[in-house]
Amino acid sequence: MTGALEGLTIIETAERVAGEYTGKLMADLGATVIKVERPGGAPTRHMGPLREGESALFAYLNTNKKSVVLDLAVPADRTTLDRLLARADALVDDHAASWTEAHRLEPEAVAAGHAHLVHCIVTPFGQGAPASWQAARPLNVINAGGWAYHSPSETPHDKPPLKGAGRFLSDYEAGIDAAMCVTASLLRKRRTGRGQFIDISEVEVQLNRIDCVLDRMLAGEAEPSEARTAYDMGGPGTSFACRDGHVFLFMTTRVHWKALCELMGEPEWTADFREDWLEFDCTKDNVARFREHFSDWIAGQEKLAISEAAQKAGVPIVPVNTAADLPRHEQFIHRGFFQEGEHPAFGQVLYPMAPYRMSATPVAVATPAPALGADQEEAAHG
Amino acid sequence: MADKSFLDRGGPLAGVRVLEITKVWAGPYAGKMLAHLGAEVIKVESRTNLDEMRAYGGVDTDSAPYFLSINQEILSVQVNMKTAEGLDLVKRMVAESDVVIDNIRPGAMERSGLDYESLKQIKPDIIQCAIKMWGTDGPLGYQTGYAPSFAALSGLTALVGHEGETPRGMNIRYGDSTAGACAALACIAALHHRESTGEGQFIDLSAVETMTSLVGDSLFAWSVTGEVPAADGNFHPEMCPHGAYPCTGVDWVSIAVGDEAEWRALCETLGASALRDDPRFADLSSRLANRHALDAALGEATRGHDAADLAEKLREAGVPAFKSMSSLDLCGDGFLWGREAFRMVSDHRQGSRPIIGPSWRISPDGPEVARGAPLLGEHNEYVYREMLGLSEAEMDDLVARKVIV
């Protein structure tokens, strides 16, 4: 089977996770993605965690890609890049204007030299933003876009806003929009033979993901505020510690409540709550009181056993799964989300794959991340 | 004849028609992504089975805030899918479409005869995308749930929390929109495959796995190192300081220091030569080893500053920094309004309405995003008369018999 983007060639000059993930999404969908690396290799090759001298981060972000090494400050190498661009369908970059201008890769130069090319640049604040803003790191982006201030839900004012999961959450979100736009523009290129320039703002991706909460505030239908709870929904839903980890409870109706009471064996304290308290008496005090009692009870339970019992009883309790839980989870196994692979340095590895199963063009890792300059010959002479 | 400016909005997906049978957030968000790229996206709706978002926060289904904030540049057609005749009309719409997206309950499309095998009979090269909590099949494929539960199950929540505390995850709203974006990406990729081979396909998207894909590098690293990642506050193994620091009022500034020059510039800007000279903070490994002491000391140094002013000074000094933005900060932000991150679209009641615009600017021939969310059934005439070729009398009859309702 072939990938959905078979036959398309993307040149990736990106050197940050945002652009590299854009390339990964398209490479995993079957495009030929040629990664242009500086002498010594892409910066992500040197980012941890490292094993056997190689970066697990790089190995994840660059599956199915090819690698050529070019020193874009050297005219001959810059000419090689132009040759690559002349044959390619798209160029994915994530550098600031100072870099693109220094390398004649700013939007105007690329459009003038390669009118057929779909050219995308992903930056923290989008084209035209002040130069000092474009040095923002993912931590700054997720704070600038509002998700950090409001995460986790109900964080009090004396605790810091959080960066989100891992190091690169805002990069991944931006990569999705960038890959979507490049892929869309490549459809237009099939019809017209013409390229387009695509400017992606990482912060604006963050804003767009909260559209139906934040837009109501923009429109004056809800009150914008300094509250850390401004995006919250209220109610008792949150994570709780149990005996061997954590569970998440999300409960909104009297049906949920009755089922939970039964699951807990109708302890006395539940009688202090109205049967319909979740719908009509869901005050801060009641939520706090509930959580105090529930925390005591759930602390003695095991996360998988109680989640399974809860699901059967109609109580929305789910385990807070960890990295180790997922590859042995029956639904992840059924869908084949993790693909086993053999990595030249790491040996047996598990690749997390795409959330979409495509019947005609399944997403797969055909080749591990390339060795530095692995495809140099092909690029130089092809 | 009704205004039909929606037919030519430019953009890379001009000429692509999408039918969406969607509710709430993830499905409509997928439709929005495609519409904001220029596709003609038709939402199948009915008073007999209304999108909850048309009801939340108001009584007027045509100006419900949640609905208006997502569904710009979407067309609305009414059809009662609880009738055989209505389902037949939906199938005729499918025959005229390139992509069908749904996020209704597992099994519901199948029960309505709108499963992929059936749609393929109607339109052999159709691309169908189903968005479900766990995908369409498998041992848990029957389950439904809410975004915070998806995030917990996905492995994402476990990685978000203040150090040493229960991982409480991203804000409870996180997750639905990203699932919609991934669905849109897969649909566009499938359009390429159709262009090259003439073949359509079925796309089965799991909302849980969407969240999992956002922590992919952490999961992959675990398979390499065997170290189970956990919630780690604002810790970064290669940058220190890296976090949010208190300022005046309830404000915070985010600071990410990537090298020694940035560290020195930070200390200088804060007038904190004692920190710079402290042997506990002399280099990255010392700072990482003493990061709790460092965070506390930095917090003391930032506390008297205005967050936006300090961030600006730090950026000018070469230190990546930005204020942690509240909803109030965002709504009034001049830069965002100036760049059209927030922009106006038409609105049936108010005349115009601000929306959160797409994260992209595309040129030349960028997609126009100018029309607000549709009235219920606003595009009935376009769909029934022009797309399906019904006569006025036929359409009136369907309305009278509550097939169009």
Boltz contact constraints between the chains, C-beta under 6 A:
constraints:
  - contact:
      token1: [A, 4]
      token2: [B, 189]
      max_distance: 6.0
  - contact:
      token1: [A, 4]
      token2: [B, 190]
      max_distance: 6.0
  - contact:
      token1: [A, 4]
      token2: [B, 192]
      max_distance: 6.0
  - contact:
      token1: [A, 4]
      token2: [B, 193]
      max_distance: 6.0
  - contact:
      token1: [A, 5]
      token2: [B, 189]
      max_distance: 6.0
  - contact:
      token1: [A, 5]
      token2: [B, 192]
      max_distance: 6.0
  - contact:
      token1: [A, 29]
      token2: [B, 189]
      max_distance: 6.0
  - contact:
      token1: [A, 48]
      token2: [B, 237]
      max_distance: 6.0
  - contact:
      token1: [A, 49]
      token2: [B, 221]
      max_distance: 6.0
  - contact:
      token1: [A, 49]
      token2: [B, 225]
      max_distance: 6.0
  - contact:
      token1: [A, 51]
      token2: [B, 224]
      max_distance: 6.0
  - contact:
      token1: [A, 56]
      token2: [B, 221]
      max_distance: 6.0
  - contact:
      token1: [A, 56]
      token2: [B, 224]
      max_distance: 6.0
  - contact:
      token1: [A, 57]
      token2: [B, 217]
      max_distance: 6.0
  - contact:
      token1: [A, 60]
      token2: [B, 217]
      max_distance: 6.0
  - contact:
      token1: [A, 60]
      token2: [B, 220]
      max_distance: 6.0
  - contact:
      token1: [A, 132]
      token2: [B, 315]
      max_distance: 6.0
  - contact:
      token1: [A, 132]
      token2: [B, 316]
      max_distance: 6.0
  - contact:
      token1: [A, 135]
      token2: [B, 320]
      max_distance: 6.0
  - contact:
      token1: [A, 136]
      token2: [B, 320]
      max_distance: 6.0
  - contact:
      token1: [A, 137]
      token2: [B, 256]
      max_distance: 6.0
  - contact:
      token1: [A, 137]
      token2: [B, 320]
      max_distance: 6.0
  - contact:
      token1: [A, 139]
      token2: [B, 254]
      max_distance: 6.0
  - contact:
      token1: [A, 139]
      token2: [B, 256]
      max_distance: 6.0
  - contact:
      token1: [A, 140]
      token2: [B, 254]
      max_distance: 6.0
  - contact:
      token1: [A, 140]
      token2: [B, 256]
      max_distance: 6.0
  - contact:
      token1: [A, 140]
      token2: [B, 320]
      max_distance: 6.0
  - contact:
      token1: [A, 140]
      token2: [B, 322]
      max_distance: 6.0
  - contact:
      token1: [A, 143]
      token2: [B, 254]
      max_distance: 6.0
  - contact:
      token1: [A, 143]
      token2: [B, 322]
      max_distance: 6.0
  - contact:
      token1: [A, 143]
      token2: [B, 324]
      max_distance: 6.0
  - contact:
      token1: [A, 144]
      token2: [B, 322]
      max_distance: 6.0
  - contact:
      token1: [A, 144]
      token2: [B, 325]
      max_distance: 6.0
  - contact:
      token1: [A, 146]
      token2: [B, 325]
      max_distance: 6.0
  - contact:
      token1: [A, 146]
      token2: [B, 330]
      max_distance: 6.0
  - contact:
      token1: [A, 148]
      token2: [B, 324]
      max_distance: 6.0
  - contact:
      token1: [A, 149]
      token2: [B, 324]
      max_distance: 6.0
  - contact:
      token1: [A, 149]
      token2: [B, 325]
      max_distance: 6.0
  - contact:
      token1: [A, 149]
      token2: [B, 326]
      max_distance: 6.0
  - contact:
      token1: [A, 150]
      token2: [B, 171]
      max_distance: 6.0
  - contact:
      token1: [A, 151]
      token2: [B, 170]
      max_distance: 6.0
  - contact:
      token1: [A, 151]
      token2: [B, 171]
      max_distance: 6.0
  - contact:
      token1: [A, 152]
      token2: [B, 168]
      max_distance: 6.0
  - contact:
      token1: [A, 152]
      token2: [B, 169]
      max_distance: 6.0
  - contact:
      token1: [A, 153]
      token2: [B, 171]
      max_distance: 6.0
  - contact:
      token1: [A, 153]
      token2: [B, 172]
      max_distance: 6.0
  - contact:
      token1: [A, 157]
      token2: [B, 250]
      max_distance: 6.0
  - contact:
      token1: [A, 159]
      token2: [B, 162]
      max_distance: 6.0
  - contact:
      token1: [A, 160]
      token2: [B, 243]
      max_distance: 6.0
  - contact:
      token1: [A, 160]
      token2: [B, 244]
      max_distance: 6.0
  - contact:
      token1: [A, 161]
      token2: [B, 244]
      max_distance: 6.0
  - contact:
      token1: [A, 161]
      token2: [B, 252]
      max_distance: 6.0
  - contact:
      token1: [A, 161]
      token2: [B, 324]
      max_distance: 6.0
  - contact:
      token1: [A, 163]
      token2: [B, 234]
      max_distance: 6.0
  - contact:
      token1: [A, 165]
      token2: [B, 156]
      max_distance: 6.0
  - contact:
      token1: [A, 165]
      token2: [B, 159]
      max_distance: 6.0
  - contact:
      token1: [A, 165]
      token2: [B, 160]
      max_distance: 6.0
  - contact:
      token1: [A, 165]
      token2: [B, 215]
      max_distance: 6.0
  - contact:
      token1: [A, 166]
      token2: [B, 159]
      max_distance: 6.0
  - contact:
      token1: [A, 166]
      token2: [B, 215]
      max_distance: 6.0
  - contact:
      token1: [A, 166]
      token2: [B, 218]
      max_distance: 6.0
  - contact:
      token1: [A, 167]
      token2: [B, 236]
      max_distance: 6.0
  - contact:
      token1: [A, 172]
      token2: [B, 214]
      max_distance: 6.0
  - contact:
      token1: [A, 176]
      token2: [B, 181]
      max_distance: 6.0
  - contact:
      token1: [A, 177]
      token2: [B, 359]
      max_distance: 6.0
  - contact:
      token1: [A, 179]
      token2: [B, 185]
      max_distance: 6.0
  - contact:
      token1: [A, 180]
      token2: [B, 184]
      max_distance: 6.0
  - contact:
      token1: [A, 180]
      token2: [B, 185]
      max_distance: 6.0
  - contact:
      token1: [A, 181]
      token2: [B, 360]
      max_distance: 6.0
  - contact:
      token1: [A, 183]
      token2: [B, 188]
      max_distance: 6.0
  - contact:
      token1: [A, 183]
      token2: [B, 189]
      max_distance: 6.0
  - contact:
      token1: [A, 184]
      token2: [B, 12]
      max_distance: 6.0
  - contact:
      token1: [A, 184]
      token2: [B, 13]
      max_distance: 6.0
  - contact:
      token1: [A, 184]
      token2: [B, 37]
      max_distance: 6.0
  - contact:
      token1: [A, 184]
      token2: [B, 188]
      max_distance: 6.0
  - contact:
      token1: [A, 185]
      token2: [B, 12]
      max_distance: 6.0
  - contact:
      token1: [A, 187]
      token2: [B, 191]
      max_distance: 6.0
  - contact:
      token1: [A, 188]
      token2: [B, 12]
      max_distance: 6.0
  - contact:
      token1: [A, 190]
      token2: [B, 195]
      max_distance: 6.0
  - contact:
      token1: [A, 196]
      token2: [B, 362]
      max_distance: 6.0
  - contact:
      token1: [A, 197]
      token2: [B, 363]
      max_distance: 6.0
  - contact:
      token1: [A, 198]
      token2: [B, 360]
      max_distance: 6.0
  - contact:
      token1: [A, 198]
      token2: [B, 362]
      max_distance: 6.0
  - contact:
      token1: [A, 199]
      token2: [B, 361]
      max_distance: 6.0
  - contact:
      token1: [A, 200]
      token2: [B, 359]
      max_distance: 6.0
  - contact:
      token1: [A, 200]
      token2: [B, 360]
      max_distance: 6.0
  - contact:
      token1: [A, 201]
      token2: [B, 359]
      max_distance: 6.0
  - contact:
      token1: [A, 204]
      token2: [B, 341]
      max_distance: 6.0
  - contact:
      token1: [A, 204]
      token2: [B, 359]
      max_distance: 6.0
  - contact:
      token1: [A, 205]
      token2: [B, 359]
      max_distance: 6.0
  - contact:
      token1: [A, 207]
      token2: [B, 341]
      max_distance: 6.0
  - contact:
      token1: [A, 207]
      token2: [B, 356]
      max_distance: 6.0
  - contact:
      token1: [A, 208]
      token2: [B, 356]
      max_distance: 6.0
  - contact:
      token1: [A, 208]
      token2: [B, 359]
      max_distance: 6.0
  - contact:
      token1: [A, 209]
      token2: [B, 177]
      max_distance: 6.0
  - contact:
      token1: [A, 211]
      token2: [B, 69]
      max_distance: 6.0
  - contact:
      token1: [A, 211]
      token2: [B, 70]
      max_distance: 6.0
  - contact:
      token1: [A, 211]
      token2: [B, 356]
      max_distance: 6.0
  - contact:
      token1: [A, 212]
      token2: [B, 66]
      max_distance: 6.0
  - contact:
      token1: [A, 212]
      token2: [B, 69]
      max_distance: 6.0
  - contact:
      token1: [A, 212]
      token2: [B, 70]
      max_distance: 6.0
  - contact:
      token1: [A, 213]
      token2: [B, 173]
      max_distance: 6.0
  - contact:
      token1: [A, 215]
      token2: [B, 69]
      max_distance: 6.0
  - contact:
      token1: [A, 215]
      token2: [B, 355]
      max_distance: 6.0
  - contact:
      token1: [A, 215]
      token2: [B, 356]
      max_distance: 6.0
  - contact:
      token1: [A, 216]
      token2: [B, 65]
      max_distance: 6.0
  - contact:
      token1: [A, 216]
      token2: [B, 69]
      max_distance: 6.0
  - contact:
      token1: [A, 217]
      token2: [B, 327]
      max_distance: 6.0
  - contact:
      token1: [A, 217]
      token2: [B, 331]
      max_distance: 6.0
  - contact:
      token1: [A, 218]
      token2: [B, 331]
      max_distance: 6.0
  - contact:
      token1: [A, 218]
      token2: [B, 342]
      max_distance: 6.0
  - contact:
      token1: [A, 218]
      token2: [B, 354]
      max_distance: 6.0
  - contact:
      token1: [A, 219]
      token2: [B, 353]
      max_distance: 6.0
  - contact:
      token1: [A, 219]
      token2: [B, 354]
      max_distance: 6.0
  - contact:
      token1: [A, 221]
      token2: [B, 65]
      max_distance: 6.0
  - contact:
      token1: [A, 224]
      token2: [B, 327]
      max_distance: 6.0
  - contact:
      token1: [A, 224]
      token2: [B, 328]
      max_distance: 6.0
  - contact:
      token1: [A, 224]
      token2: [B, 331]
      max_distance: 6.0
  - contact:
      token1: [A, 225]
      token2: [B, 328]
      max_distance: 6.0
  - contact:
      token1: [A, 226]
      token2: [B, 250]
      max_distance: 6.0
  - contact:
      token1: [A, 226]
      token2: [B, 326]
      max_distance: 6.0
  - contact:
      token1: [A, 226]
      token2: [B, 328]
      max_distance: 6.0
  - contact:
      token1: [A, 230]
      token2: [B, 327]
      max_distance: 6.0
  - contact:
      token1: [A, 231]
      token2: [B, 171]
      max_distance: 6.0
  - contact:
      token1: [A, 231]
      token2: [B, 173]
      max_distance: 6.0
  - contact:
      token1: [A, 233]
      token2: [B, 172]
      max_distance: 6.0
  - contact:
      token1: [A, 238]
      token2: [B, 168]
      max_distance: 6.0
  - contact:
      token1: [A, 239]
      token2: [B, 166]
      max_distance: 6.0
  - contact:
      token1: [A, 239]
      token2: [B, 167]
      max_distance: 6.0
  - contact:
      token1: [A, 239]
      token2: [B, 168]
      max_distance: 6.0
  - contact:
      token1: [A, 241]
      token2: [B, 166]
      max_distance: 6.0
  - contact:
      token1: [A, 246]
      token2: [B, 166]
      max_distance: 6.0
  - contact:
      token1: [A, 248]
      token2: [B, 152]
      max_distance: 6.0
  - contact:
      token1: [A, 250]
      token2: [B, 146]
      max_distance: 6.0
  - contact:
      token1: [A, 250]
      token2: [B, 148]
      max_distance: 6.0
  - contact:
      token1: [A, 250]
      token2: [B, 149]
      max_distance: 6.0
  - contact:
      token1: [A, 318]
      token2: [B, 149]
      max_distance: 6.0
  - contact:
      token1: [A, 318]
      token2: [B, 152]
      max_distance: 6.0
  - contact:
      token1: [A, 318]
      token2: [B, 153]
      max_distance: 6.0
  - contact:
      token1: [A, 320]
      token2: [B, 152]
      max_distance: 6.0
  - contact:
      token1: [A, 320]
      token2: [B, 157]
      max_distance: 6.0
  - contact:
      token1: [A, 320]
      token2: [B, 158]
      max_distance: 6.0
  - contact:
      token1: [A, 321]
      token2: [B, 153]
      max_distance: 6.0
  - contact:
      token1: [A, 321]
      token2: [B, 155]
      max_distance: 6.0
  - contact:
      token1: [A, 322]
      token2: [B, 158]
      max_distance: 6.0
  - contact:
      token1: [A, 322]
      token2: [B, 228]
      max_distance: 6.0
  - contact:
      token1: [A, 323]
      token2: [B, 155]
      max_distance: 6.0
  - contact:
      token1: [A, 323]
      token2: [B, 219]
      max_distance: 6.0
  - contact:
      token1: [A, 323]
      token2: [B, 222]
      max_distance: 6.0
  - contact:
      token1: [A, 323]
      token2: [B, 228]
      max_distance: 6.0
  - contact:
      token1: [A, 323]
      token2: [B, 229]
      max_distance: 6.0
  - contact:
      token1: [A, 324]
      token2: [B, 228]
      max_distance: 6.0
  - contact:
      token1: [A, 326]
      token2: [B, 155]
      max_distance: 6.0
  - contact:
      token1: [A, 330]
      token2: [B, 139]
      max_distance: 6.0
  - contact:
      token1: [A, 331]
      token2: [B, 134]
      max_distance: 6.0
  - contact:
      token1: [A, 331]
      token2: [B, 138]
      max_distance: 6.0
  - contact:
      token1: [A, 331]
      token2: [B, 140]
      max_distance: 6.0
  - contact:
      token1: [A, 334]
      token2: [B, 138]
      max_distance: 6.0
  - contact:
      token1: [A, 335]
      token2: [B, 135]
      max_distance: 6.0
  - contact:
      token1: [A, 335]
      token2: [B, 138]
      max_distance: 6.0
  - contact:
      token1: [A, 337]
      token2: [B, 209]
      max_distance: 6.0
  - contact:
      token1: [A, 346]
      token2: [B, 224]
      max_distance: 6.0
  - contact:
      token1: [A, 349]
      token2: [B, 223]
      max_distance: 6.0
  - contact:
      token1: [A, 349]
      token2: [B, 224]
      max_distance: 6.0
  - contact:
      token1: [A, 350]
      token2: [B, 223]
      max_distance: 6.0
  - contact:
      token1: [A, 352]
      token2: [B, 216]
      max_distance: 6.0
  - contact:
      token1: [A, 352]
      token2: [B, 219]
      max_distance: 6.0
  - contact:
      token1: [A, 355]
      token2: [B, 182]
      max_distance: 6.0
  - contact:
      token1: [A, 355]
      token2: [B, 205]
      max_distance: 6.0
  - contact:
      token1: [A, 355]
      token2: [B, 206]
      max_distance: 6.0
  - contact:
      token1: [A, 355]
      token2: [B, 209]
      max_distance: 6.0
  - contact:
      token1: [A, 355]
      token2: [B, 210]
      max_distance: 6.0
  - contact:
      token1: [A, 355]
      token2: [B, 213]
      max_distance: 6.0
  - contact:
      token1: [A, 356]
      token2: [B, 186]
      max_distance: 6.0
  - contact:
      token1: [A, 356]
      token2: [B, 203]
      max_distance: 6.0
  - contact:
      token1: [A, 356]
      token2: [B, 205]
      max_distance: 6.0
  - contact:
      token1: [A, 357]
      token2: [B, 204]
      max_distance: 6.0
  - contact:
      token1: [A, 358]
      token2: [B, 201]
      max_distance: 6.0
  - contact:
      token1: [A, 358]
      token2: [B, 203]
      max_distance: 6.0
  - contact:
      token1: [A, 359]
      token2: [B, 201]
      max_distance: 6.0
  - contact:
      token1: [A, 359]
      token2: [B, 202]
      max_distance: 6.0
  - contact:
      token1: [A, 360]
      token2: [B, 199]
      max_distance: 6.0
  - contact:
      token1: [A, 360]
      token2: [B, 201]
      max_distance: 6.0
  - contact:
      token1: [A, 361]
      token2: [B, 193]
      max_distance: 6.0
